[in-house]
């Protein structure tokens, strides 16, 4: 740009035009007629008075209608919530009854479970309890049926022990003469309990469908309750018993407890007879018996509809009501009329005061405001229409030209340049667009090169991931003809390729080897070191070899080629399928979990040697334990116990032990899937930082040598 060229910024031009417009507007202000504003002032005052009168009526009726609607909506919401809870547990008990029928149809598919009589020692523990209908019952004859139906605990437990459960107890009663309960109050349950004549038992048996009983007092003194009951049948379709869920009405009170009640207001649940079943306020002295049992309330329950109406003495109460259809109940929100009419009365008073104040203010200032505003609007409009037309053309023509240049550049022609030469902001903008086009051209070329390189690396990592996965045993069952054991394993890497690995292979016809290891670090270096470690361990594991010596040889070989300073924690075990002896060696790895005879999993504490590839000349000692048919070993890497959630809380050994024990009776694949599901639920949306690898080995029967 020529330094002698004088610069004329757009901002200066705009300011000059605005000053001209302003001065012109002020010059014409005194030309308006004073008389016209007086007419307008009187008219506005009259209209304001009329508007205030209309607002009085509309606001009062609108606010009362809205308050009534809100109370009815509250009653409907809470009634629907209670109805949904009842329907949910009716659905549960029907599913439980169907499950019991399946047990009768396929008894060979289930292992019998032990059920003990009630014992006060188990107070406040969720446990199955056995009751007989009388002391004369033949208990030994019922043993098989009891052991079979005790499998219902698998579906009872997650429902009963869920955080939002409102169940007092779950139980079944059989026509053959015994009952199985599942709750935490074993001290309340007698050993002998005659349930044949109970209303819920007779109704479910005779009606042959799922029922909800009326409200009755709990025989164990826990309060008012209802029972969801469903009949179940044996394999021949004959009536076998009744499945039940008990719900205490007091447990439903939390549905009503968060409703804000004003003075003199009551929220309560009544039955068809007008009897109050539940009220979060406790003191319901303000609810008269005549109101509860009036023909109006009874008619509402029979109709089963929601709504609201005024009643009581001089219509002093508003009743919002909604039915709980599953129970044949009605939820009633009783509110004093003044709580509904009060806000509207206050609003009317406020409107009246505001209207009077507004009219007075209008009469004082309307002539000044309208005079100034009307004059400015008219004059500014005329001046801007004339001057702005000329000025806008001078301002917009170069902008339109620049828009065409930008369209060409945005269309992909980054070599195009704007030809505008001006000594103002438009000229600066044109030069900036030219510079931007040049920079974009250079950036796109650089980005193209970078993208191509990333695609190449990504493709190579994907190939590496598939290669690594193919090196680990991934076909299950791996030995379908072997009945002596069952094995399953999984590996979920934190990155494209991981450092964890597992392996299992037959050392000879009667010995199975399992390996679980974790390479320090992540990504490609760890994956390559994993391949070396896996290959060396498998190659050196021979029939009759001492596992400690195997790790000593592998350790020295890894140290000799460990330029990256990596190391491996590893665990290897060899199971003798004939004797059940399990020989093992541990190089700094996590202790395994052991389940004896399908019982709870417990950590098996073993001595851990130094890691592999950490230092040459290390010595490793092997150990052994005896496995019996039905025993199971679970091994894993630290990615399991060190999985973290969003709050950086660790998954931990205790939670892993709990999940394993809950699924101890399941197969290896199901156990690993259960642990994986629990880890995902614990971690949530948190990022995975470590590989997660698990292996489960079940010793099923001894090998018979020919």
Buried (B, 14 or more C-beta within 10 A) or exposed (E): EEEEEEEEEEEEBEEEBEEEBBEBBEEBEEEBEEEEBEEBBEEBBEEBEEBBEEBBEEBBEEBBEEBBEEBBBBBBBBBBBBBEBBBBBBEBBBBBBBBBBBBBEEBEEBEBBEBEEBBEEBEEEBBBBBBBBEEEBEEEEBBEBBBBBBBBBEBBBEBBEEEEEBBBBBBBBBBBBBBBBBBBBBEBBEEEBEBEEBEBBBBBBEEEEBBBBBBEEBEBEBEEBBBBBBBBBBEEEEBBBBBBBBBBBBBBBEBBEEBEBEEBBBBBBBBBEBEBBBBBBEEBEBBBEEBBBBEEBBEBBEEEEBBBBEBBEEEEBBBBBBBBBBBBBBBBBBBBBBBBBBBBEEBBEEBBEEBEEBBEEBBEEBBEEBBEEBBBEEBBEBBBEEBEEEBEEEBEEBEEBBEEBBEBBEEEEBEBBBEBEBBBBBBEBBBEBBEEBEEBBEEEEEEEEEEEEEEEEEEEBEEBBEEBEEBBBEEBEBBEEBEBBBBBBBBBBBBBBBBBBBBBEEBEEBBBBBBBBBBBBBBBBBBBBBBBBBEBBBEBBEEEBEBBBBBBBBBBBBBEEBEEEBBBBBBBBBBBBBEBBBBBBBBBBBBBBBBBEEBBBEBBEBEBBBBBBBEEEBEBEBBEBEBEEBBBBBBBBBBBBBBBBEEEEEBBBEBBBBBBBBBBBBBBBEBBBBBBEBBEEBBEEBEBEBBBBBBBBBBBEBBEEE
